[in-house]
Amino acid sequence: MDNLHDQAAGVEEFLRLVRALPEAQVGAPANYVGIKVRGKGFAYLQEDTGIALVKVTMEEREALVGQDPEIFARSYTSGRFGWVQIRLDMVPPDELAELVTEAWCLTAPRRLVEEYEAAG
């Protein structure tokens, strides 16, 4: 069986995914790199630790943490959204792609999301 790390997404995959989303802007490297769409944050990356934070619904956050607490951890809450911390060296690429896209959809203007979904 393949090593878990060989199947994990990693920092480069995370950055590739966010850069592929319409109008996503990746902030300058710092302790946390902010990723925004039209000025609103939907993900953050702590590159030196390989940890990403993404916006999710409160229900999704609880499901993820309950499903696999080694990969996912609760982060802060903002309004009706929760943020989940993701260990990029352990998360499968397809699951990361889904979470990043969902975070972008929760944040981007509705028309931009509709255009993205129609094109996909």
C-alpha positions as a Python dict, from the first residue, in 0.01 Angstrom:
ca = {
    (1, 'M'): (0, 0, 0),
    (2, 'D'): (121, 352, -76),
    (3, 'N'): (245, 574, 202),
    (4, 'L'): (-22, 818, 325),
    (5, 'H'): (211, 1109, 250),
    (6, 'D'): (236, 1000, -115),
    (7, 'Q'): (-143, 1037, -140),
    (8, 'A'): (-167, 1369, 43),
    (9, 'A'): (-218, 1704, -126),
    (10, 'G'): (53, 1926, 24),
    (11, 'V'): (119, 2299, 7),
    (12, 'E'): (187, 2313, -368),
    (13, 'E'): (-141, 2138, -450),
    (14, 'F'): (-328, 2375, -218),
    (15, 'L'): (-175, 2679, -392),
    (16, 'R'): (-247, 2529, -737),
    (17, 'L'): (-613, 2476, -642),
    (18, 'V'): (-672, 2826, -509),
    (19, 'R'): (-495, 2991, -801),
    (20, 'A'): (-723, 2803, -1042),
    (21, 'L'): (-1038, 2968, -901),
    (22, 'P'): (-1173, 3279, -1075),
    (23, 'E'): (-1050, 3607, -925),
    (24, 'A'): (-876, 3433, -636),
    (25, 'Q'): (-593, 3646, -499),
    (26, 'V'): (-308, 3496, -301),
    (27, 'G'): (-154, 3738, -54),
    (28, 'A'): (215, 3802, -5),
    (29, 'P'): (400, 3540, 198),
    (30, 'A'): (391, 3606, 571),
    (31, 'N'): (303, 3400, 879),
    (32, 'Y'): (-29, 3336, 709),
    (33, 'V'): (-89, 3382, 339),
    (34, 'G'): (-444, 3510, 287),
    (35, 'I'): (-645, 3392, -12),
    (36, 'K'): (-934, 3616, -114),
    (37, 'V'): (-1197, 3660, -380),
    (38, 'R'): (-1307, 4019, -441),
    (39, 'G'): (-1149, 4128, -115),
    (40, 'K'): (-1308, 3861, 106),
    (41, 'G'): (-1100, 3584, 262),
    (42, 'F'): (-1192, 3221, 202),
    (43, 'A'): (-867, 3043, 288),
    (44, 'Y'): (-535, 3095, 460),
    (45, 'L'): (-208, 2908, 439),
    (46, 'Q'): (63, 2873, 697),
    (47, 'E'): (326, 2748, 458),
    (48, 'D'): (600, 2667, 710),
    (49, 'T'): (372, 2428, 901),
    (50, 'G'): (175, 2298, 602),
    (51, 'I'): (-154, 2403, 761),
    (52, 'A'): (-442, 2557, 566),
    (53, 'L'): (-757, 2714, 704),
    (54, 'V'): (-1068, 2718, 489),
    (55, 'K'): (-1414, 2862, 536),
    (56, 'V'): (-1687, 2598, 580),
    (57, 'T'): (-2036, 2579, 722),
    (58, 'M'): (-2056, 2502, 1092),
    (59, 'E'): (-2210, 2162, 1012),
    (60, 'E'): (-1932, 2077, 766),
    (61, 'R'): (-1665, 2171, 1019),
    (62, 'E'): (-1813, 1942, 1284),
    (63, 'A'): (-1846, 1658, 1033),
    (64, 'L'): (-1484, 1693, 915),
    (65, 'V'): (-1339, 1709, 1265),
    (66, 'G'): (-1553, 1415, 1373),
    (67, 'Q'): (-1455, 1217, 1064),
    (68, 'D'): (-1077, 1257, 1098),
    (69, 'P'): (-936, 1467, 1384),
    (70, 'E'): (-578, 1388, 1273),
    (71, 'I'): (-633, 1585, 951),
    (72, 'F'): (-897, 1841, 1055),
    (73, 'A'): (-925, 2070, 1357),
    (74, 'R'): (-1168, 2342, 1459),
    (75, 'S'): (-1045, 2692, 1405),
    (76, 'Y'): (-1228, 3017, 1475),
    (77, 'T'): (-1590, 3102, 1398),
    (78, 'S'): (-1696, 3403, 1194),
    (79, 'G'): (-2065, 3479, 1175),
    (80, 'R'): (-2251, 3179, 1038),
    (81, 'F'): (-1932, 3016, 915),
    (82, 'G'): (-1674, 2803, 1083),
    (83, 'W'): (-1315, 2764, 976),
    (84, 'V'): (-1143, 2432, 965),
    (85, 'Q'): (-772, 2375, 994),
    (86, 'I'): (-633, 2117, 749),
    (87, 'R'): (-304, 1928, 765),
    (88, 'L'): (-202, 1943, 401),
    (89, 'D'): (47, 1658, 439),
    (90, 'M'): (-240, 1423, 526),
    (91, 'V'): (-549, 1533, 330),
    (92, 'P'): (-632, 1352, 3),
    (93, 'P'): (-607, 1586, -300),
    (94, 'D'): (-968, 1529, -412),
    (95, 'E'): (-1102, 1618, -66),
    (96, 'L'): (-884, 1929, -53),
    (97, 'A'): (-1008, 2036, -398),
    (98, 'E'): (-1368, 2001, -281),
    (99, 'L'): (-1306, 2200, 39),
    (100, 'V'): (-1118, 2481, -136),
    (101, 'T'): (-1385, 2511, -405),
    (102, 'E'): (-1665, 2510, -147),
    (103, 'A'): (-1486, 2781, 56),
    (104, 'W'): (-1455, 2994, -258),
    (105, 'C'): (-1826, 2937, -339),
    (106, 'L'): (-1926, 3043, 14),
    (107, 'T'): (-1735, 3370, -33),
    (108, 'A'): (-1750, 3473, -399),
    (109, 'P'): (-2040, 3681, -532),
    (110, 'R'): (-2332, 3465, -647),
    (111, 'R'): (-2301, 3567, -1012),
    (112, 'L'): (-1931, 3472, -1019),
    (113, 'V'): (-2012, 3134, -864),
    (114, 'E'): (-2288, 3076, -1119),
    (115, 'E'): (-2051, 3160, -1406),
    (116, 'Y'): (-1786, 2927, -1263),
    (117, 'E'): (-2030, 2640, -1219),
    (118, 'A'): (-2177, 2690, -1569),
    (119, 'A'): (-1828, 2678, -1722),
    (120, 'G'): (-1726, 2366, -1527),
}
